[in-house]
Amino acid sequence: MTERIDSLDTLKGLAIFFVIFIHAQPFFSTNNYIEVLTYTVANFSRIAVPAFFLVSGFLLSLKLEERGKTYEKKELEKIGKYYIIASLAYLPFSIGAGYLQNQGIITGVARPLGPHLTGLEGLFNFLYLGKGVGDFLWFFPALFFSIALIHVFYRYDGIKELLIGSLILHSVAILSNTYRILELPVPVEDTLFFGLLFTTSGFVIGKRNLKDLETRGTYLGLFILFSVLHMAERIFITLTVASSNVYYWEPYFWGPYSFFTAPMAVSFFLYILNRPDWGKETRLETYGRYGLLGYLLHPAVIGVFLVLSIGLDQILGTTVLDTAVWDFVFFPLVFVCTMELSIKLREYLNSRDS
């Protein structure tokens, strides 16, 4: 049986921390010094979602050898189940928030009601893009179809070709969405232009003997190098392509991934694979085991704390969302509460199953 690699759980714990950071960040304060900090951390945080795909592809590679198609089938069933349950849970909020936004009662919370929920476009958004109900749910169809494509190409010995093709498609997405050179209407985050590259990369890495990999120092050096290049590229994009001040947050969401994101994520992944005990018996490693549930629950928890912040604004006559209170108090609480809730929910579900 494949031994559990503690560093992979720790990586997933770190990844869900970064995901929550990115999604909670629009409510951070506008203090210039804090904006510099959040700009830096959030750009680095872009390794988060690639990490989830890399881990999934890596484990798929290992466990296919051990369990065969049984593991792949169960994995696809689990992803599909999570996606359906999450879509049903968030659908009332999506419809309600969209209606209130249509009426001008609220702004910026959800997309207005429209074709993204209905008709052929709604079906495409739901089945492929995963953004019919909530944008953050795109991860599940992307992972589902990535695993399915790997199965097909692996069966016909075409993994190398799949990796090269996915790299080309990912580059097209960056040139279209981040640099706006090609101006093609391709998705920023989906199976073909995003998830497939990282899932296939993890799968290919899993097929190699870990003892044959370079020393951890090599990968640490590469990770530092690519991190510096990634940050330099992000600043270049913000200043040149987005034509805005580097401290202004909004352009960051305008093309969130760039060319050095992938090598930064992959080199870090290879580094932690050479440290299998990294983070062992820490709370971050524990959180990583419940990363999928945390990913599903975090928008709801952010919403609760956002309402709490607005309530405090009304009571205290202050603006909590524009102060460091959110940055250094509420955001860590959002993360901890999300993951502790995920653990309790999993324990409850396991007790019911038994």
Sequence and secondary structure as in RCSB ss.txt:
>XXXX:A:sequence
MTERIDSLDTLKGLAIFFVIFIHAQPFFSTNNYIEVLTYTVANFSRIAVPAFFLVSGFLLSLKLEERGKTYEKKE
LEKIGKYYIIASLAYLPFSIGAGYLQNQGIITGVARPLGPHLTGLEGLFNFLYLGKGVGDFLWFFPALFFSIALI
HVFYRYDGIKELLIGSLILHSVAILSNTYRILELPVPVEDTLFFGLLFTTSGFVIGKRNLKDLETRGTYLGLFIL
FSVLHMAERIFITLTVASSNVYYWEPYFWGPYSFFTAPMAVSFFLYILNRPDWGKETRLETYGRYGLLGYLLHPA
VIGVFLVLSIGLDQILGTTVLDTAVWDFVFFPLVFVCTMELSIKLREYLNSRDS
>XXXX:A:secstr
     HHHHHHHHHHHHHHHHHHHGGGS   HHHHHHHHHHHHHGGGHHHHHHHHHHHHHHHHHHHHTHHHHHHH
HHHHHHHHHHHHHHHHHHHHHHHHHHHTTSS SSS  SSTTTSHHHHHHIIIII  SS GGGGHHHHHHHHHHHH
HHHHHTT HHHHHHHHHHHHHHHIIIIIS SS     SSSIIIIIHHHHHHHHHHHTS GGGS  HHHHHHHHHH
HHHHHHHHHHHIIIIIS S TT SGGGGSS   TTHHHHHHHHHHHHHT TTTTTTSHHHHHHHTHHHHHHHHHH
HHHHHHHHHHHHHHHHSS GGGSHHIIIIIHHHHHHHHHHHHHHHHHHHHHHH 
